[in-house]
Amino acid sequence: MECIRSYFPSGDEYVTEDALKNLRNYKYRAVDKSFLTKYLYRHYWEWAVTLFPRWMAPNLITLTGLSFEIIDVALVLLIMPDLEGPGPAWLYFAFGIGMWLYSTFDNVDGKQARRTGSSSPLGELFDHGCDALNCTIAGIVEASAFGCGISWQTVTIIFMTTASFFFSTWEEYHTGVLYLGYINGPTEILTFAVLACFASGIWGPQIWHVPVTQGLPLIGRLFPATWELMDALLALTVVAMVFGHCLICCWNVYAACKEQKRSFWATLPQLAQYFAFAVSCYVWLRNSTTILADNHLVLFLITAGTAFGRIVSKIILAHLTEMPFPSYTVQMIPLALGAVFSWLGLFTPRTELAFLVISSVFVVVAYLHWALVVIERFCEFLGINCLSIRPQPDIERPEPTHEEPRVY
């Protein structure tokens, strides 16, 4: 066992004792401007939390919520592995219900923490870490609900979910505030995704693949004549994400840097980490001999999505422990190598699949080791359990507000 452990970094390499001491400064701060949250969902979540027993740990609620999405991916692989279908109507309703339950559990866990006096920095790391993994998991499910198949439409959905989450995490690192705008991914976009799943269950996923002039009769002529409705929806969503989310994140970081008398320009190179991730994925897929051609896209996305989960979880960890912004993760190595090898034409279909499988195992094992070690160190330092509640002094974690100004 000691021989195996020697191949992995020590706990102190992941998070030092000095960094753990900064957890004492932890205070959760969030702003949620969504009208749906304020006038509808907030009341639903306050009711939903009463359905959970007080002995149930918030992190266990988070993990249970993620399991619904994992079950949906398993259903995709068993029933509709081409991500296109059409599948049975109940499958699309299962997708929508799984997403809704994930959202409910994800929003109830914090309320359960306050209800039971078990709030802690670990809760934020665990919650956002699961959200990071769900960017890819939910993306696969939603692409299947839209009938996107093994295509660049599916890849685009994954790029959108991961990019928006990365920018939000980068923003929170610098501002100290989780900011959700009037229209945001966890609320309005997820609501649309759930309704889209139900629509596919009622009318079939083919409704998203009609000519764009038929699907959007008022503005359809603005798009290329060969486009489907799905192509137009993705293009509109990308534009909305860039101008309605990513640039706003940049502005908020700029405002925080100005307030703190720091250089905004010094923060921009930190975005290169996501662009390296995205470019590596794109180059590998564009030059692949087998991933798209032989239906190995889900395996690739799970590999890339786990690497992405590690990238943003390290940023969240750095935010909580006041460590420098992380610029590198070892899980990027397989993606970068895959991109280089495929671009140089060094892969055959068989060797590329073998490399992808080995990369997947490496990325997942490395992620699990990092997560388990960091969770163990948090629990030891804070005197808490991860998946059960131990009596402890509560760390203040106020409800997200709709009225308060940004706190930098």
Summary of the structure (lengths in Angstrom):
residues: 408
radius of gyration: 21.3
end to end distance: 45.4
largest distance: 66.2
contacts: 1349
relative contact order: 0.15
helix: 70%
strand: 2%
